[in-house]
Amino acid sequence: MASQPVYKVVFYNQSNVFEVYARHIYQSDLYGFIEIEELVFGERSQLLVDPSEEKLKTEFDGVKRTYIPMHSIVRIDEVEREGACKIHEVKGDKVMQFPSPILTPKGSKD
């Protein structure tokens, strides 16, 4: 019997990069969104507690399905097993949502 696939989803949200694991991912009926269902977190019986994973558990507690804007998705991988969910704080302008608005300074003539 084949096991259910697990997907690692990396997305950008409010100056943080989130890494979460889920069982189901598909394009939403809401235009421009990806639906993520059945988020998978590590076992609570571990002796070491990762604060970023605990923060994600509390943020997504009770969430059946979440909708992520397509332009916020950095990467989706199908993996053999789930890992630890993480939040990485982005410092500087190393990660930017795509497409970003094009700003032109006032008075510039193109």
FILUM-316428 format. One record per atom (N, C-alpha, C): atom name; x, y, z; residue in three letters. Coordinates in nm, 3 decimals. Atoms other than C-alpha are relative to their C-alpha. Layout:
BEGIN
<atom:CA; xx:X; yy:Y; zz:Z; type:ala>
...
***
This chain:
BEGIN
<atom:N; xx:0.083; yy:-0.118; zz:0.000; type:met>
<atom:CA; xx:0.000; yy:0.000; zz:0.000; type:met>
<atom:C; xx:0.088; yy:0.125; zz:0.000; type:met>
<atom:N; xx:-0.079; yy:-0.122; zz:0.011; type:ala>
<atom:CA; xx:0.141; yy:0.338; zz:-0.103; type:ala>
<atom:C; xx:-0.037; yy:0.097; zz:0.111; type:ala>
<atom:N; xx:0.027; yy:-0.098; zz:-0.105; type:ser>
<atom:CA; xx:0.178; yy:0.595; zz:0.172; type:ser>
<atom:C; xx:-0.040; yy:0.133; zz:-0.062; type:ser>
<atom:N; xx:0.043; yy:-0.132; zz:0.047; type:gln>
<atom:CA; xx:0.027; yy:0.941; zz:0.142; type:gln>
<atom:C; xx:0.122; yy:0.089; zz:-0.020; type:gln>
<atom:N; xx:-0.114; yy:-0.092; zz:0.019; type:pro>
<atom:CA; xx:0.264; yy:1.200; zz:-0.004; type:pro>
<atom:C; xx:-0.003; yy:0.112; zz:0.104; type:pro>
<atom:N; xx:-0.015; yy:-0.114; zz:-0.091; type:val>
<atom:CA; xx:0.393; yy:1.477; zz:0.221; type:val>
<atom:C; xx:0.068; yy:0.110; zz:-0.080; type:val>
<atom:N; xx:-0.054; yy:-0.114; zz:0.073; type:tyr>
<atom:CA; xx:0.465; yy:1.822; zz:0.082; type:tyr>
<atom:C; xx:0.060; yy:0.101; zz:0.097; type:tyr>
<atom:N; xx:-0.063; yy:-0.110; zz:-0.076; type:lys>
<atom:CA; xx:0.704; yy:2.084; zz:0.219; type:lys>
<atom:C; xx:-0.030; yy:0.127; zz:-0.077; type:lys>
<atom:N; xx:0.038; yy:-0.126; zz:0.064; type:val>
<atom:CA; xx:0.572; yy:2.431; zz:0.145; type:val>
<atom:C; xx:0.077; yy:0.112; zz:0.068; type:val>
<atom:N; xx:-0.075; yy:-0.115; zz:-0.050; type:val>
<atom:CA; xx:0.795; yy:2.736; zz:0.184; type:val>
<atom:C; xx:-0.065; yy:0.124; zz:-0.058; type:val>
<atom:N; xx:0.065; yy:-0.121; zz:0.047; type:phe>
<atom:CA; xx:0.621; yy:3.072; zz:0.168; type:phe>
<atom:C; xx:0.040; yy:0.119; zz:0.085; type:phe>
<atom:N; xx:-0.038; yy:-0.126; zz:-0.061; type:tyr>
<atom:CA; xx:0.681; yy:3.435; zz:0.256; type:tyr>
<atom:C; xx:-0.125; yy:0.063; zz:0.061; type:tyr>
<atom:N; xx:0.114; yy:-0.061; zz:-0.068; type:asn>
<atom:CA; xx:0.452; yy:3.604; zz:0.511; type:asn>
<atom:C; xx:0.050; yy:0.105; zz:0.099; type:asn>
<atom:N; xx:-0.030; yy:-0.111; zz:-0.089; type:gln>
<atom:CA; xx:0.506; yy:3.946; zz:0.672; type:gln>
<atom:C; xx:0.143; yy:-0.004; zz:0.054; type:gln>
<atom:N; xx:-0.145; yy:-0.002; zz:-0.029; type:ser>
<atom:CA; xx:0.888; yy:3.953; zz:0.669; type:ser>
<atom:C; xx:0.051; yy:-0.127; zz:0.067; type:ser>
<atom:N; xx:-0.045; yy:0.131; zz:-0.048; type:asn>
<atom:CA; xx:0.911; yy:3.584; zz:0.767; type:asn>
<atom:C; xx:-0.015; yy:-0.101; zz:-0.112; type:asn>
<atom:N; xx:0.013; yy:0.111; zz:0.092; type:val>
<atom:CA; xx:0.969; yy:3.271; zz:0.565; type:val>
<atom:C; xx:-0.046; yy:-0.120; zz:0.083; type:val>
<atom:N; xx:0.058; yy:0.113; zz:-0.071; type:phe>
<atom:CA; xx:0.750; yy:2.981; zz:0.682; type:phe>
<atom:C; xx:0.031; yy:-0.128; zz:-0.077; type:phe>
<atom:N; xx:-0.015; yy:0.134; zz:0.057; type:glu>
<atom:CA; xx:0.832; yy:2.614; zz:0.620; type:glu>
<atom:C; xx:-0.099; yy:-0.089; zz:0.072; type:glu>
<atom:N; xx:0.100; yy:0.088; zz:-0.059; type:val>
<atom:CA; xx:0.533; yy:2.386; zz:0.677; type:val>
<atom:C; xx:-0.011; yy:-0.127; zz:-0.082; type:val>
<atom:N; xx:0.021; yy:0.128; zz:0.067; type:tyr>
<atom:CA; xx:0.448; yy:2.027; zz:0.591; type:tyr>
<atom:C; xx:-0.149; yy:-0.029; zz:-0.002; type:tyr>
<atom:N; xx:0.143; yy:0.027; zz:0.016; type:ala>
<atom:CA; xx:0.108; yy:1.918; zz:0.460; type:ala>
<atom:C; xx:-0.021; yy:-0.126; zz:-0.082; type:ala>
<atom:N; xx:0.037; yy:0.121; zz:0.075; type:arg>
<atom:CA; xx:-0.068; yy:1.613; zz:0.318; type:arg>
<atom:C; xx:-0.066; yy:0.032; zz:-0.133; type:arg>
<atom:N; xx:0.073; yy:-0.033; zz:0.123; type:his>
<atom:CA; xx:-0.278; yy:1.791; zz:0.053; type:his>
<atom:C; xx:0.025; yy:0.145; zz:-0.039; type:his>
<atom:N; xx:-0.022; yy:-0.134; zz:0.053; type:ile>
<atom:CA; xx:-0.197; yy:2.090; zz:-0.167; type:ile>
<atom:C; xx:-0.061; yy:0.003; zz:-0.140; type:ile>
<atom:N; xx:0.054; yy:-0.014; zz:0.135; type:tyr>
<atom:CA; xx:-0.389; yy:2.212; zz:-0.470; type:tyr>
<atom:C; xx:-0.039; yy:0.144; zz:-0.025; type:tyr>
<atom:N; xx:0.039; yy:-0.134; zz:0.039; type:gln>
<atom:CA; xx:-0.489; yy:2.520; zz:-0.662; type:gln>
<atom:C; xx:-0.142; yy:0.025; zz:0.048; type:gln>
<atom:N; xx:0.128; yy:-0.033; zz:-0.059; type:ser>
<atom:CA; xx:-0.782; yy:2.691; zz:-0.495; type:ser>
<atom:C; xx:-0.100; yy:0.049; zz:-0.105; type:ser>
<atom:N; xx:0.103; yy:-0.062; zz:0.081; type:asp>
<atom:CA; xx:-1.112; yy:2.794; zz:-0.645; type:asp>
<atom:C; xx:0.006; yy:0.152; zz:0.013; type:asp>
<atom:N; xx:-0.025; yy:-0.142; zz:-0.015; type:leu>
<atom:CA; xx:-1.020; yy:3.136; zz:-0.507; type:leu>
<atom:C; xx:0.118; yy:0.034; zz:-0.090; type:leu>
<atom:N; xx:-0.103; yy:-0.030; zz:0.099; type:tyr>
<atom:CA; xx:-0.821; yy:3.281; zz:-0.795; type:tyr>
<atom:C; xx:0.126; yy:0.056; zz:0.066; type:tyr>
<atom:N; xx:-0.129; yy:-0.048; zz:-0.048; type:gly>
<atom:CA; xx:-0.451; yy:3.326; zz:-0.715; type:gly>
<atom:C; xx:0.044; yy:-0.057; zz:0.132; type:gly>
<atom:N; xx:-0.036; yy:0.059; zz:-0.129; type:phe>
<atom:CA; xx:-0.440; yy:3.108; zz:-0.403; type:phe>
<atom:C; xx:0.028; yy:-0.149; zz:-0.013; type:phe>
<atom:N; xx:-0.029; yy:0.143; zz:-0.014; type:ile>
<atom:CA; xx:-0.298; yy:2.767; zz:-0.314; type:ile>
<atom:C; xx:-0.064; yy:-0.045; zz:0.131; type:ile>
<atom:N; xx:0.062; yy:0.055; zz:-0.120; type:glu>
<atom:CA; xx:-0.498; yy:2.556; zz:-0.066; type:glu>
<atom:C; xx:0.094; yy:-0.104; zz:0.061; type:glu>
<atom:N; xx:-0.083; yy:0.095; zz:-0.074; type:ile>
<atom:CA; xx:-0.304; yy:2.366; zz:0.199; type:ile>
<atom:C; xx:-0.087; yy:-0.062; zz:0.108; type:ile>
<atom:N; xx:0.081; yy:0.072; zz:-0.098; type:glu>
<atom:CA; xx:-0.483; yy:2.099; zz:0.404; type:glu>
<atom:C; xx:0.085; yy:-0.100; zz:0.077; type:glu>
<atom:N; xx:-0.063; yy:0.099; zz:-0.087; type:glu>
<atom:CA; xx:-0.381; yy:1.867; zz:0.687; type:glu>
<atom:C; xx:0.148; yy:0.032; zz:0.026; type:glu>
<atom:N; xx:-0.137; yy:-0.035; zz:-0.039; type:leu>
<atom:CA; xx:-0.075; yy:2.045; zz:0.819; type:leu>
<atom:C; xx:0.055; yy:-0.106; zz:0.094; type:leu>
<atom:N; xx:-0.064; yy:0.106; zz:-0.078; type:val>
<atom:CA; xx:0.172; yy:1.800; zz:0.974; type:val>
<atom:C; xx:0.109; yy:0.063; zz:0.087; type:val>
<atom:N; xx:-0.100; yy:-0.050; zz:-0.094; type:phe>
<atom:CA; xx:0.373; yy:1.888; zz:1.285; type:phe>
<atom:C; xx:0.069; yy:-0.118; zz:0.065; type:phe>
<atom:N; xx:-0.074; yy:0.105; zz:-0.069; type:gly>
<atom:CA; xx:0.634; yy:1.689; zz:1.478; type:gly>
<atom:C; xx:-0.074; yy:-0.049; zz:0.124; type:gly>
<atom:N; xx:0.061; yy:0.059; zz:-0.119; type:glu>
<atom:CA; xx:0.548; yy:1.473; zz:1.776; type:glu>
<atom:C; xx:0.021; yy:0.090; zz:0.122; type:glu>
<atom:N; xx:-0.011; yy:-0.079; zz:-0.122; type:arg>
<atom:CA; xx:0.481; yy:1.650; zz:2.106; type:arg>
<atom:C; xx:0.079; yy:-0.071; zz:0.109; type:arg>
<atom:N; xx:-0.071; yy:0.077; zz:-0.103; type:ser>
<atom:CA; xx:0.664; yy:1.377; zz:2.297; type:ser>
<atom:C; xx:0.151; yy:0.023; zz:-0.003; type:ser>
<atom:N; xx:-0.144; yy:-0.025; zz:0.007; type:gln>
<atom:CA; xx:1.006; yy:1.510; zz:2.198; type:gln>
<atom:C; xx:0.047; yy:0.077; zz:0.123; type:gln>
<atom:N; xx:-0.054; yy:-0.070; zz:-0.115; type:leu>
<atom:CA; xx:1.228; yy:1.630; zz:2.479; type:leu>
<atom:C; xx:0.039; yy:0.143; zz:-0.033; type:leu>
<atom:N; xx:-0.039; yy:-0.134; zz:0.042; type:leu>
<atom:CA; xx:1.362; yy:1.928; zz:2.286; type:leu>
<atom:C; xx:-0.116; yy:0.066; zz:-0.073; type:leu>
<atom:N; xx:0.111; yy:-0.072; zz:0.060; type:val>
<atom:CA; xx:1.107; yy:2.191; zz:2.188; type:val>
<atom:C; xx:0.057; yy:0.113; zz:-0.084; type:val>
<atom:N; xx:-0.043; yy:-0.106; zz:0.090; type:asp>
<atom:CA; xx:1.167; yy:2.414; zz:1.886; type:asp>
<atom:C; xx:-0.101; yy:0.115; zz:0.012; type:asp>
<atom:N; xx:0.094; yy:-0.110; zz:-0.019; type:pro>
<atom:CA; xx:1.016; yy:2.759; zz:1.960; type:pro>
<atom:C; xx:-0.072; yy:0.042; zz:-0.128; type:pro>
<atom:N; xx:0.066; yy:-0.041; zz:0.124; type:ser>
<atom:CA; xx:0.946; yy:2.837; zz:1.593; type:ser>
<atom:C; xx:-0.108; yy:-0.100; zz:-0.039; type:ser>
<atom:N; xx:0.102; yy:0.100; zz:0.031; type:glu>
<atom:CA; xx:0.760; yy:2.507; zz:1.548; type:glu>
<atom:C; xx:-0.120; yy:0.015; zz:0.095; type:glu>
<atom:N; xx:0.108; yy:-0.022; zz:-0.096; type:glu>
<atom:CA; xx:0.559; yy:2.573; zz:1.864; type:glu>
<atom:C; xx:-0.083; yy:0.123; zz:-0.039; type:glu>
<atom:N; xx:0.071; yy:-0.120; zz:0.045; type:lys>
<atom:CA; xx:0.472; yy:2.920; zz:1.731; type:lys>
<atom:C; xx:-0.091; yy:-0.033; zz:-0.118; type:lys>
<atom:N; xx:0.083; yy:0.041; zz:0.114; type:leu>
<atom:CA; xx:0.348; yy:2.763; zz:1.406; type:leu>
<atom:C; xx:-0.118; yy:-0.086; zz:0.045; type:leu>
<atom:N; xx:0.109; yy:0.084; zz:-0.051; type:lys>
<atom:CA; xx:0.144; yy:2.504; zz:1.598; type:lys>
<atom:C; xx:-0.111; yy:0.085; zz:0.059; type:lys>
<atom:N; xx:0.103; yy:-0.085; zz:-0.060; type:thr>
<atom:CA; xx:-0.034; yy:2.775; zz:1.793; type:thr>
<atom:C; xx:-0.067; yy:0.089; zz:-0.105; type:thr>
<atom:N; xx:0.058; yy:-0.084; zz:0.104; type:glu>
<atom:CA; xx:-0.083; yy:2.995; zz:1.484; type:glu>
<atom:C; xx:-0.100; yy:-0.078; zz:-0.085; type:glu>
<atom:N; xx:0.088; yy:0.080; zz:0.085; type:phe>
<atom:CA; xx:-0.241; yy:2.711; zz:1.285; type:phe>
<atom:C; xx:-0.088; yy:-0.096; zz:0.081; type:phe>
<atom:N; xx:0.084; yy:0.085; zz:-0.084; type:asp>
<atom:CA; xx:-0.422; yy:2.550; zz:1.580; type:asp>
<atom:C; xx:-0.146; yy:0.016; zz:-0.040; type:asp>
<atom:N; xx:0.140; yy:-0.002; zz:0.039; type:gly>
<atom:CA; xx:-0.774; yy:2.458; zz:1.472; type:gly>
<atom:C; xx:-0.025; yy:0.035; zz:-0.146; type:gly>
<atom:N; xx:0.015; yy:-0.034; zz:0.142; type:val>
<atom:CA; xx:-0.709; yy:2.547; zz:1.106; type:val>
<atom:C; xx:-0.017; yy:-0.128; zz:-0.080; type:val>
<atom:N; xx:0.027; yy:0.117; zz:0.084; type:lys>
<atom:CA; xx:-0.864; yy:2.292; zz:0.872; type:lys>
<atom:C; xx:0.070; yy:0.015; zz:-0.135; type:lys>
<atom:N; xx:-0.055; yy:-0.028; zz:0.132; type:arg>
<atom:CA; xx:-0.745; yy:2.456; zz:0.551; type:arg>
<atom:C; xx:0.049; yy:0.143; zz:0.000; type:arg>
<atom:N; xx:-0.050; yy:-0.137; zz:0.011; type:thr>
<atom:CA; xx:-0.530; yy:2.760; zz:0.477; type:thr>
<atom:C; xx:0.022; yy:0.033; zz:-0.148; type:thr>
<atom:N; xx:-0.016; yy:-0.048; zz:0.137; type:tyr>
<atom:CA; xx:-0.509; yy:2.968; zz:0.160; type:tyr>
<atom:C; xx:0.121; yy:0.094; zz:-0.004; type:tyr>
<atom:N; xx:-0.122; yy:-0.079; zz:0.012; type:ile>
<atom:CA; xx:-0.170; yy:3.108; zz:0.061; type:ile>
<atom:C; xx:0.001; yy:0.064; zz:-0.139; type:ile>
<atom:N; xx:-0.009; yy:-0.063; zz:0.132; type:pro>
<atom:CA; xx:-0.137; yy:3.366; zz:-0.220; type:pro>
<atom:C; xx:0.113; yy:-0.061; zz:-0.083; type:pro>
<atom:N; xx:-0.101; yy:0.063; zz:0.087; type:met>
<atom:CA; xx:0.051; yy:3.217; zz:-0.517; type:met>
<atom:C; xx:0.131; yy:0.078; zz:-0.003; type:met>
<atom:N; xx:-0.122; yy:-0.081; zz:0.009; type:his>
<atom:CA; xx:0.295; yy:3.508; zz:-0.529; type:his>
<atom:C; xx:0.083; yy:-0.005; zz:0.128; type:his>
<atom:N; xx:-0.076; yy:0.014; zz:-0.124; type:ser>
<atom:CA; xx:0.398; yy:3.433; zz:-0.167; type:ser>
<atom:C; xx:0.074; yy:-0.133; zz:0.010; type:ser>
<atom:N; xx:-0.062; yy:0.132; zz:-0.002; type:ile>
<atom:CA; xx:0.498; yy:3.074; zz:-0.242; type:ile>
<atom:C; xx:0.143; yy:0.012; zz:-0.053; type:ile>
<atom:N; xx:-0.139; yy:0.004; zz:0.043; type:val>
<atom:CA; xx:0.874; yy:3.030; zz:-0.261; type:val>
<atom:C; xx:0.028; yy:-0.134; zz:-0.068; type:val>
<atom:N; xx:-0.032; yy:0.133; zz:0.051; type:arg>
<atom:CA; xx:0.880; yy:2.654; zz:-0.319; type:arg>
<atom:C; xx:-0.095; yy:-0.103; zz:0.059; type:arg>
<atom:N; xx:0.078; yy:0.115; zz:-0.048; type:ile>
<atom:CA; xx:0.676; yy:2.333; zz:-0.290; type:ile>
<atom:C; xx:0.076; yy:-0.126; zz:-0.042; type:ile>
<atom:N; xx:-0.071; yy:0.125; zz:0.026; type:asp>
<atom:CA; xx:0.855; yy:1.996; zz:-0.261; type:asp>
<atom:C; xx:-0.082; yy:-0.117; zz:0.052; type:asp>
<atom:N; xx:0.055; yy:0.124; zz:-0.052; type:glu>
<atom:CA; xx:0.716; yy:1.645; zz:-0.232; type:glu>
<atom:C; xx:0.115; yy:-0.073; zz:0.067; type:glu>
<atom:N; xx:-0.108; yy:0.061; zz:-0.077; type:val>
<atom:CA; xx:0.924; yy:1.480; zz:0.041; type:val>
<atom:C; xx:-0.043; yy:-0.138; zz:0.048; type:val>
<atom:N; xx:0.030; yy:0.135; zz:-0.045; type:glu>
<atom:CA; xx:0.947; yy:1.127; zz:0.177; type:glu>
<atom:C; xx:-0.060; yy:-0.001; zz:0.140; type:glu>
<atom:N; xx:0.057; yy:-0.008; zz:-0.135; type:arg>
<atom:CA; xx:0.869; yy:1.227; zz:0.538; type:arg>
<atom:C; xx:0.006; yy:0.145; zz:0.047; type:arg>
<atom:N; xx:0.006; yy:-0.137; zz:-0.050; type:glu>
<atom:CA; xx:0.784; yy:1.539; zz:0.731; type:glu>
<atom:C; xx:0.121; yy:0.030; zz:0.087; type:glu>
<atom:N; xx:-0.109; yy:-0.046; zz:-0.085; type:gly>
<atom:CA; xx:1.044; yy:1.742; zz:0.914; type:gly>
<atom:C; xx:-0.055; yy:0.102; zz:0.097; type:gly>
<atom:N; xx:0.041; yy:-0.103; zz:-0.095; type:ala>
<atom:CA; xx:1.035; yy:2.022; zz:1.166; type:ala>
<atom:C; xx:-0.046; yy:0.124; zz:-0.076; type:ala>
<atom:N; xx:0.050; yy:-0.125; zz:0.058; type:cys>
<atom:CA; xx:0.825; yy:2.323; zz:1.069; type:cys>
<atom:C; xx:0.083; yy:0.115; zz:0.058; type:cys>
<atom:N; xx:-0.088; yy:-0.109; zz:-0.043; type:lys>
<atom:CA; xx:1.020; yy:2.649; zz:1.089; type:lys>
<atom:C; xx:-0.053; yy:0.135; zz:-0.044; type:lys>
<atom:N; xx:0.020; yy:-0.138; zz:0.040; type:ile>
<atom:CA; xx:0.989; yy:3.025; zz:1.075; type:ile>
<atom:C; xx:0.137; yy:0.066; zz:-0.002; type:ile>
<atom:N; xx:-0.127; yy:-0.073; zz:0.012; type:his>
<atom:CA; xx:1.288; yy:3.223; zz:0.948; type:his>
<atom:C; xx:-0.033; yy:0.147; zz:-0.016; type:his>
<atom:N; xx:0.018; yy:-0.143; zz:0.015; type:glu>
<atom:CA; xx:1.297; yy:3.596; zz:1.000; type:glu>
<atom:C; xx:0.090; yy:0.049; zz:-0.113; type:glu>
<atom:N; xx:-0.076; yy:-0.053; zz:0.113; type:val>
<atom:CA; xx:1.408; yy:3.780; zz:0.686; type:val>
<atom:C; xx:0.055; yy:0.135; zz:0.039; type:val>
<atom:N; xx:-0.064; yy:-0.128; zz:-0.031; type:lys>
<atom:CA; xx:1.658; yy:4.057; zz:0.745; type:lys>
<atom:C; xx:0.049; yy:0.061; zz:-0.130; type:lys>
<atom:N; xx:-0.039; yy:-0.067; zz:0.123; type:gly>
<atom:CA; xx:1.713; yy:4.310; zz:0.472; type:gly>
<atom:C; xx:-0.098; yy:-0.033; zz:-0.112; type:gly>
<atom:N; xx:0.085; yy:0.023; zz:0.116; type:asp>
<atom:CA; xx:1.577; yy:4.269; zz:0.122; type:asp>
<atom:C; xx:0.040; yy:-0.126; zz:-0.074; type:asp>
<atom:N; xx:-0.046; yy:0.121; zz:0.065; type:lys>
<atom:CA; xx:1.695; yy:3.914; zz:0.054; type:lys>
<atom:C; xx:-0.114; yy:-0.080; zz:-0.061; type:lys>
<atom:N; xx:0.116; yy:0.070; zz:0.055; type:val>
<atom:CA; xx:1.345; yy:3.776; zz:-0.008; type:val>
<atom:C; xx:-0.106; yy:0.104; zz:-0.030; type:val>
<atom:N; xx:0.101; yy:-0.095; zz:0.039; type:met>
<atom:CA; xx:1.083; yy:3.969; zz:-0.197; type:met>
<atom:C; xx:-0.113; yy:-0.074; zz:-0.069; type:met>
<atom:N; xx:0.113; yy:0.059; zz:0.070; type:gln>
<atom:CA; xx:0.734; yy:3.878; zz:-0.309; type:gln>
<atom:C; xx:0.007; yy:0.034; zz:-0.147; type:gln>
<atom:N; xx:0.002; yy:-0.023; zz:0.143; type:phe>
<atom:CA; xx:0.690; yy:3.844; zz:-0.681; type:phe>
<atom:C; xx:-0.144; yy:0.002; zz:-0.045; type:phe>
<atom:N; xx:-0.069; yy:-0.117; zz:0.054; type:pro>
<atom:CA; xx:0.569; yy:4.046; zz:-0.861; type:pro>
<atom:C; xx:-0.002; yy:0.116; zz:0.098; type:pro>
<atom:N; xx:-0.005; yy:-0.116; zz:-0.088; type:ser>
<atom:CA; xx:0.679; yy:4.352; zz:-0.671; type:ser>
<atom:C; xx:-0.041; yy:0.124; zz:-0.078; type:ser>
<atom:N; xx:0.041; yy:-0.120; zz:0.072; type:pro>
<atom:CA; xx:0.535; yy:4.691; zz:-0.756; type:pro>
<atom:C; xx:0.122; yy:0.079; zz:-0.047; type:pro>
<atom:N; xx:-0.110; yy:-0.081; zz:0.056; type:ile>
<atom:CA; xx:0.753; yy:4.909; zz:-0.973; type:ile>
<atom:C; xx:-0.023; yy:0.145; zz:0.043; type:ile>
<atom:N; xx:0.012; yy:-0.137; zz:-0.048; type:leu>
<atom:CA; xx:0.812; yy:5.241; zz:-0.806; type:leu>
<atom:C; xx:0.099; yy:0.086; zz:-0.075; type:leu>
<atom:N; xx:-0.089; yy:-0.094; zz:0.066; type:thr>
<atom:CA; xx:0.954; yy:5.533; zz:-0.995; type:thr>
<atom:C; xx:0.001; yy:0.129; zz:0.082; type:thr>
<atom:N; xx:-0.008; yy:-0.125; zz:-0.077; type:pro>
<atom:CA; xx:1.079; yy:5.841; zz:-0.814; type:pro>
<atom:C; xx:-0.074; yy:0.113; zz:-0.071; type:pro>
<atom:N; xx:0.069; yy:-0.115; zz:0.058; type:lys>
<atom:CA; xx:0.878; yy:6.158; zz:-0.864; type:lys>
<atom:C; xx:0.099; yy:0.085; zz:-0.078; type:lys>
<atom:N; xx:-0.084; yy:-0.085; zz:0.081; type:gly>
<atom:CA; xx:1.017; yy:6.375; zz:-1.135; type:gly>
<atom:C; xx:0.085; yy:-0.076; zz:-0.100; type:gly>
<atom:N; xx:-0.080; yy:0.074; zz:0.099; type:ser>
<atom:CA; xx:1.183; yy:6.091; zz:-1.327; type:ser>
<atom:C; xx:-0.079; yy:-0.009; zz:-0.129; type:ser>
<atom:N; xx:0.064; yy:0.004; zz:0.131; type:lys>
<atom:CA; xx:1.107; yy:6.092; zz:-1.696; type:lys>
<atom:C; xx:0.053; yy:-0.120; zz:-0.077; type:lys>
<atom:N; xx:-0.040; yy:0.120; zz:0.075; type:asp>
<atom:CA; xx:1.112; yy:5.757; zz:-1.873; type:asp>
<atom:C; xx:-0.054; yy:0.004; zz:-0.140; type:asp>
***
